[in-house]
């Protein structure tokens, strides 16, 4: 399986072999819908994992709902077949994901656009969104009490 990971520190990597939906540690991965034309999807960590600012920005560029995402982002292929769906090799070229990630990182670092890869307005929007991701309240957690205690 060919897939891409974006760690909370912004490191992007092309992976191969068995799919690991838990590269950032334990937790329940959540699927994030991307633009359906990409035939791709993402999996992110839960609220207990560190917020992934770069990954949140990249996912938004790829068509995900603009919100904070936690843990390591895992990008895979996704074939929606009506009532069923299946994970597959990432159809988006790695160079495309790497380019988007590098543009996001450069925008966050305040670097100017080079050779038309992004505009100053886009960079400002990325920085504004990233500030919202950093400042967003942690999602609420619910504690369930089990009658009789935990075995």
N, C-alpha and C positions, 0 to 999 in steps of 0.2 A: 504494500500500500504506500502510495506517495502522498505526503501531507506536509503542511508547514506549521511551525509553532512560532508564537511571539510571546516571549517571557515578560513578566512584569517590569524587567529592567530595559525592555525594548529590543532585546536580541531576537533576530529572526533567523530561523533555520529550516532547511529542507530536510525532511526525515523520510526514511524508507523502512520497510519491514512491517511487523505487526503494529496496528494502530494503537497508540497509547492515549486514551482520553483523560488520563490523570498525570500528565507530566509535571505538574506543580505540586503534587502531593495528594493526600486523600481528600475526598469530597465528592459531591454529586455533580457531575458535569451537566450543564444545561445547553440545549441546542439553541443557536441564534440564527434566525432566518436572515439570509442575505438577498440581494437582488436575484430573482429567480433566473434571469438570463445568464447568470454566471454558472449555473448548475453546481453551485458550491454551498456549503454551510459552515458554520463555526460552532465549536463547543468551548465553553468557558467554565471557570471554577465557580464555587459558591461564595457566599458572603464572608466566610471564614478566611478566604485566601486574599492576598494583597491585591489592591486595586491595580489594574493594568491600564495606565493612561495612554501609552502608545497604542496598545491593542484596541482600546476603546475608540480611539481616533481612526485607526485603520478599518475597523469593522464598520464604522459610520460611513467612511468613504466607499466601502463595498456594499452599502445599502442596508445595513442593520439599523435598528431603532437607535437613535442617539441617546445613550445612557451609559453610566459607568458599568464596566465589566471587570470581573475579578479573575485572578489566577492566570495561568498560561492559556493563551488563545490557541486552539487547534483548528486549522482550516483544512477541510476535506472536500471531496466531490460529494454531490447529493443528487440522486435520481429519484424524483417524486413520480411515482407510478399510480397516482390516484389514491387508492386505499392503502397502498404500501409504499415504502420508500427504502432506499438502500444507500449506505455510505460507499463511496468509491474513491479512486485516485483523484487527487485535485486536478481539475481540468484547466485551471488558470495557471499560466506559466509562472514558475518561481520568480523569474526576472520581473514580472509585473508586480507581484506581492512585495518583492524586495524594493522596487522603485517607489511604490506607494509608502512603504515603511520608512525609507530613507527621506522622502519628501516630508513626511510627518515629523520625523526626528529633527530635520533641518529647520522646519517651521517652529518647532518647540524650542530649539536652541537660538532662535532669532536670526538665523542665517538668511541672507537675501536669496531670492530666486535666481537660478542660473539657467541660461539657455531655454527659457520658457517652460521649465518643468512645473512651475506653479506660480501663481500671482501673489502679490503682496496682500491682496484682499483675502485670498484663500488662506494664506499663512496666518493672518490675523484671526480669521474664523476658527482655525485649528487651535490657536492659543486660547481663544475665548472658551471653546468647548472643553479643552483640557483643564482649564481653571475650574469649570463647573464640575468636571469629573472628580478633581481633587477635593473640591469643597462639598460635594454631595454627602448628605447624611448616610451613614451605613444603613442598609436595609434592616427593618425590624426582624427580630428573631422570636420564635415562639417556643416556649418550653412546655412539653406535654408531661404531665404527671401520670405515671402508670400505677393503677391500684395494686397494692401489695408490694410495690417497690420493683427494682430491677433484679432479675435473676442472675 
